[in-house]
């Protein structure tokens, strides 16, 4: 209880003290650092001098603000030949000349025109091939359908033969049916081989006959010439 009363009395005392001071603060603020006269020149030998105040940009700023009073030699503010070349290169990249811009635009337009013409030629070439491509597609489709139909008929024949051989229907996935398919495939290959052999023999016989006929032709011509000469002499 006594502590609470003491705090209240202290607060009332401080409030009266603030009223007497007229709302002023109870401490002195640091004065503003104003340079009303002269020019601030950074001292390079002072270790407390910031590094950025020793750069050429700060010297240019001092010379631009105070002129000759800054003590800065304006000749040092000009860029070196290397810096000038870099500045010019950057300016050419960022702000190219109108002639260069027109030349670059012409190049882009020519490239776009070339691409457009090539695309049109490609489309025209493909459109010219389109009828043949459609015909090939239809032919392949018909061949595929014919092959599927032939395969279906062959399977039906195999199933019928298997039914005749075994006396009952077989599943096309059963081992007996697969064995029958292998036998028929072997027989078909044998038949194709025999047909190929027969065609080859026929081709050889035809070639031999043509060679024999070609060999007899000079003799016949010679005999005809002899007969002609004899008839002329008589």
Secondary structure as the mmCIF struct_conf table of DSSP 4:
data_model
#
loop_
_struct_conf.conf_type_id
_struct_conf.id
_struct_conf.beg_label_comp_id
_struct_conf.beg_label_asym_id
_struct_conf.beg_label_seq_id
_struct_conf.end_label_comp_id
_struct_conf.end_label_asym_id
_struct_conf.end_label_seq_id
HELX_RH_AL_P HELX_RH_AL_P1 UNK A 2 UNK A 21
TURN_TY1_P TURN_TY1_P1 UNK A 22 UNK A 23
BEND BEND1 UNK A 26 UNK A 27
HELX_LH_PP_P HELX_LH_PP_P1 UNK A 28 UNK A 32
BEND BEND2 UNK A 37 UNK A 38
TURN_TY1_P TURN_TY1_P2 UNK A 44 UNK A 45
TURN_TY1_P TURN_TY1_P3 UNK A 47 UNK A 48
BEND BEND3 UNK A 49 UNK A 49
HELX_RH_3T_P HELX_RH_3T_P1 UNK A 51 UNK A 54
BEND BEND4 UNK A 55 UNK A 55
HELX_RH_AL_P HELX_RH_AL_P2 UNK A 56 UNK A 66
HELX_RH_3T_P HELX_RH_3T_P2 UNK A 67 UNK A 70
HELX_RH_3T_P HELX_RH_3T_P3 UNK A 74 UNK A 77
BEND BEND5 UNK A 78 UNK A 78
HELX_LH_PP_P HELX_LH_PP_P2 UNK A 79 UNK A 80
HELX_RH_AL_P HELX_RH_AL_P3 UNK A 81 UNK A 94
BEND BEND6 UNK A 95 UNK A 95
HELX_RH_AL_P HELX_RH_AL_P4 UNK A 98 UNK A 166
BEND BEND7 UNK A 167 UNK A 168
TURN_TY1_P TURN_TY1_P4 UNK A 172 UNK A 173
BEND BEND8 UNK A 174 UNK A 174
HELX_RH_AL_P HELX_RH_AL_P5 UNK A 175 UNK A 233
#
